[in-house]
Amino acid sequence: MEKLMITAAITGSRNTKDISPFIPITPEEIAQSCIECWRAGASIVHIHVRDLETALGTQDYELYKRVVDPVREQTDLLLSLTTSGIAGRNLPYEERLTPLAFKPELASFDAGSINLGGGVFSNPPDFLEVAAAKMIESGVKPEIEVFDLGMAITALNMNKKNQIKSPMYFQFVLGTPWGAPGTPKALLHLVEHIPDESVWSVIGIGKTHLPMSMMAMLMGGHIRVGLEDNVYYERGVLAKNNAVFVERIVRLAKEYGREVATPDEARQILGVAK
């Protein structure tokens, strides 16, 4: 079975310290959490940055730089930078795509619109076309985030038009209140619709965090964990940092007998350059 890539989703854009005091907010906290996850066994980090006044997500170049520079200096992690913007806020396309200036290995590509977090997470067709073209121009591989089957079909149609290159990398987001549920049946249904040569990973939101991780491990997929997706380590117990989620997956993978991919091995799996 292919070695297991572990992605750590460090902070997201919405949850603040009133939800959990352990969520990284400042660039220094975010960078330090990335480094801790790398030491724990993660090969990829998915990064948002936060406005220092509101503590909510922003696409500010300088804040990204304060995270990206030390992470690149101190680790060999693959960077997956978000282009998601903020649910309910219609950021200009150019602003959403700011992180591509850093030429990360990966960038999020949310292949459709969905109700999310009390607003509409808007990804209209013209934005997807602009984002896909800019990622090709920048040499960045899209991390195709899929909240329901329609998003996977959209990505497949864009692949047919050569707007997204093969092999594709899918990140299935399961367990949100508005999208596909975090169940084995939902995951199997999504995996059945993507090409065999695709690479895929799964996110289990909230209480589906660990069950969906285990399904991915068994099925040969890959796993994303972190405080962006779930603030609890176990029922009623807040996770004290992102690294504890990574450490648990590394431990379980070892018990199962599936090797964990290093960052360079993850680059080979995804077909990206450092």
C-alpha positions in Angstrom: 0.0 0.0 0.0 1.2 3.5 -0.8 2.9 5.3 2.0 0.6 7.5 4.1 0.7 11.3 3.7 -0.4 13.2 6.8 -1.6 16.8 6.3 -1.9 19.1 9.3 -4.5 21.8 8.9 -3.2 24.3 11.4 -5.8 27.0 12.0 -8.6 27.6 9.5 -10.3 31.0 9.2 -13.1 31.1 11.7 -12.6 29.4 15.0 -11.0 31.7 17.6 -9.6 31.2 21.1 -13.1 31.5 22.7 -13.7 28.1 21.0 -10.4 26.7 22.1 -7.4 28.6 23.7 -5.0 26.3 21.7 -5.9 27.5 18.2 -2.9 29.3 16.6 -3.7 32.9 15.6 -0.5 34.9 15.2 2.0 34.1 12.4 4.5 33.0 15.0 2.0 30.6 16.6 1.0 29.2 13.2 4.6 28.7 12.1 5.6 27.0 15.3 2.6 24.7 15.0 3.7 23.7 11.5 7.2 22.9 12.8 5.8 20.8 15.7 3.6 18.9 13.2 6.7 18.2 10.9 8.6 16.8 13.9 5.6 14.6 14.7 5.5 13.1 11.3 3.4 15.3 9.0 4.5 15.8 5.4 2.1 18.6 4.4 0.7 21.6 6.3 -2.4 23.4 5.2 -2.1 27.1 6.1 -4.5 30.0 6.7 -3.4 33.2 8.3 -5.4 35.4 10.7 -6.0 39.1 10.9 -4.2 40.3 14.1 -7.1 42.6 15.1 -10.1 40.4 14.4 -8.4 37.0 14.7 -10.4 35.9 11.6 -9.0 34.7 8.3 -7.2 37.0 5.9 -5.2 36.7 2.7 -2.6 39.3 3.7 0.7 38.8 1.9 2.9 39.9 4.7 1.2 37.7 7.3 1.7 34.7 4.9 5.3 35.7 4.5 5.8 35.6 8.3 4.6 32.0 8.3 6.0 30.7 5.1 9.6 31.9 5.5 10.4 30.3 8.9 8.6 27.1 7.9 10.7 26.8 4.7 13.8 27.7 6.6 13.4 25.1 9.3 11.5 22.2 7.6 11.1 20.4 4.3 7.3 20.4 4.6 5.1 20.7 1.5 3.0 23.8 1.8 -0.7 23.9 1.0 -1.8 27.5 1.1 -5.5 28.4 1.1 -7.3 30.3 -1.7 -10.6 29.8 0.0 -11.2 33.3 1.2 -13.8 33.7 4.0 -17.3 32.2 3.9 -19.9 35.0 3.6 -17.3 37.5 2.3 -16.8 38.0 -1.4 -13.1 38.8 -1.6 -11.7 39.9 -4.9 -10.3 37.0 -6.9 -6.8 38.5 -7.0 -6.9 38.8 -3.2 -8.0 35.2 -2.7 -5.1 34.0 -4.9 -2.4 36.0 -3.1 -0.8 32.9 -1.6 0.2 31.6 -5.1 2.9 34.3 -5.1 4.8 32.0 -2.7 4.7 29.2 -5.2 3.7 26.5 -2.7 3.6 22.9 -3.8 -0.2 22.9 -3.3 -3.1 25.3 -3.0 -6.7 24.7 -2.1 -9.1 24.5 -5.0 -12.7 24.4 -3.7 -14.6 23.1 -6.8 -18.0 24.6 -6.2 -20.2 26.7 -3.8 -21.8 25.5 -0.7 -23.6 26.9 2.4 -20.9 27.0 5.1 -20.5 28.6 8.6 -23.6 30.7 8.4 -22.8 32.1 4.9 -22.2 31.0 1.3 -18.8 29.7 0.5 -18.8 31.0 -3.0 -16.7 29.5 -5.8 -18.4 30.4 -9.1 -17.3 29.0 -12.4 -15.4 32.1 -13.4 -13.4 32.0 -10.2 -12.5 28.4 -10.7 -11.3 29.1 -14.2 -9.2 32.0 -13.1 -7.8 30.0 -10.1 -7.0 26.9 -12.2 -5.2 29.0 -14.9 -3.2 30.9 -12.2 -2.2 27.6 -10.6 -0.9 26.2 -13.9 1.0 29.5 -14.5 2.5 29.4 -11.0 3.4 25.7 -11.1 1.1 25.0 -8.1 -0.9 21.7 -7.9 -4.5 22.2 -7.0 -5.7 20.4 -3.9 -9.2 19.8 -5.0 -11.5 20.2 -1.9 -14.7 18.3 -2.4 -17.7 18.8 -0.1 -20.1 16.8 -2.2 -20.2 14.8 -5.4 -21.0 17.8 -7.6 -17.7 19.3 -6.8 -15.8 16.2 -7.9 -17.8 16.2 -11.2 -16.9 19.8 -11.7 -13.2 19.0 -11.3 -13.4 16.1 -13.7 -15.0 18.3 -16.3 -12.3 20.8 -15.9 -9.7 18.0 -16.2 -11.3 17.1 -19.6 -10.8 20.7 -20.7 -7.1 20.5 -19.5 -7.8 23.3 -17.0 -6.7 20.9 -14.2 -3.8 18.6 -15.0 -3.7 14.8 -14.3 -3.1 13.1 -12.0 -5.5 15.0 -9.8 -5.3 15.3 -6.0 -8.6 15.2 -4.2 -9.3 16.2 -0.6 -12.7 14.9 0.5 -14.3 17.1 3.2 -16.8 15.0 5.0 -19.0 15.7 8.0 -19.9 19.4 7.6 -23.6 20.2 8.4 -24.2 21.2 4.8 -22.2 18.7 2.7 -21.5 15.0 2.4 -21.8 13.1 5.7 -18.7 11.7 7.4 -19.7 8.0 6.8 -18.0 5.1 5.1 -20.7 5.0 2.5 -20.2 8.6 1.5 -16.5 8.2 1.2 -16.8 5.1 -0.9 -19.3 6.9 -3.2 -16.9 9.7 -3.8 -13.8 7.5 -4.4 -15.7 5.5 -6.9 -16.2 8.6 -9.1 -12.5 9.7 -9.5 -9.9 8.3 -11.9 -7.8 5.4 -10.6 -4.6 7.3 -11.0 -5.8 10.1 -8.7 -4.4 10.7 -5.3 -7.0 11.3 -2.5 -7.1 12.3 1.1 -10.0 12.7 3.6 -11.0 15.3 6.2 -13.4 14.3 8.9 -15.0 17.3 10.4 -15.7 17.3 14.2 -16.8 13.9 15.5 -16.0 12.2 12.2 -12.3 13.2 12.5 -10.9 9.9 13.6 -13.4 7.5 12.0 -12.8 9.0 8.5 -9.0 8.9 9.1 -9.2 5.2 9.8 -11.3 4.6 6.7 -8.7 6.4 4.6 -5.9 4.4 6.1 -7.6 1.1 5.4 -8.6 2.1 1.8 -5.2 3.4 0.8 -6.0 7.0 0.9 -4.3 9.8 2.9 -5.3 11.8 5.9 -5.8 15.4 7.0 -6.1 16.2 10.7 -5.8 19.4 12.7 -7.5 22.2 14.7 -9.0 23.6 11.6 -11.2 20.5 11.3 -11.7 19.5 15.0 -10.8 21.1 18.3 -11.3 18.0 20.4 -8.8 15.2 20.8 -11.5 13.0 22.3 -15.0 13.5 23.5 -15.0 16.6 25.8 -11.2 16.9 25.7 -9.7 19.8 23.8 -6.6 19.1 21.7 -3.7 21.0 23.2 -2.0 21.5 19.8 -2.0 20.2 16.2 0.9 17.8 16.8 -1.1 15.5 19.0 -3.4 14.7 16.1 -0.4 13.9 13.9 1.2 11.8 16.6 -1.9 9.7 17.0 -2.1 8.9 13.2 1.6 8.0 13.1 1.1 5.7 16.0 -2.0 4.0 14.5 -0.3 3.7 11.1 2.6 1.9 12.7 0.3 -0.5 14.5 -1.6 -1.1 11.2 1.6 -1.6 9.3 1.4 1.3 6.9 4.5 3.4 6.6 4.2 7.2 6.9 5.5 9.3 4.0 8.3 11.8 4.5 7.8 15.2 2.8 10.0 14.2 -0.1 8.1 10.9 -0.5 4.9 12.9 -0.5 6.3 15.0 -3.3 6.9 11.9 -5.3 3.3 10.6 -4.6 1.8 13.9 -5.7 4.3 14.5 -8.6 5.4 18.0 -7.4 8.8 19.6 -7.2 10.2 21.1 -4.0 
